[in-house]
Amino acid sequence: MALEVASVREEMKKLGVVPIKADYTRPSEVIDRWLARYDRGGVPMYVVLPADPDRKPWLLPEVLTPGVVIEALREAAVGGKSSEKK
């Protein structure tokens, strides 16, 4: 999994990223609301919340590579362009 790779974990630590993982093995109204907010029917769903609260969160693709994750984290940390479609 791209999120468990050493290079991604190192970049998260370097940028001060706080990863949040939701467990959807049991029904959860909170997760249901997040899925609905991003018009998704299920998991996995990867959302990047930028450091700047004025920027909108955006979705990563369902199939991740370490490069995609690292690029998104760097953009979110420094104010790059969001790929948010909404």
Summary of the structure (lengths in Angstrom):
residues: 86
radius of gyration: 13.0
end to end distance: 26.9
largest distance: 35.6
contacts: 189
relative contact order: 0.21
helix: 41%
strand: 5%
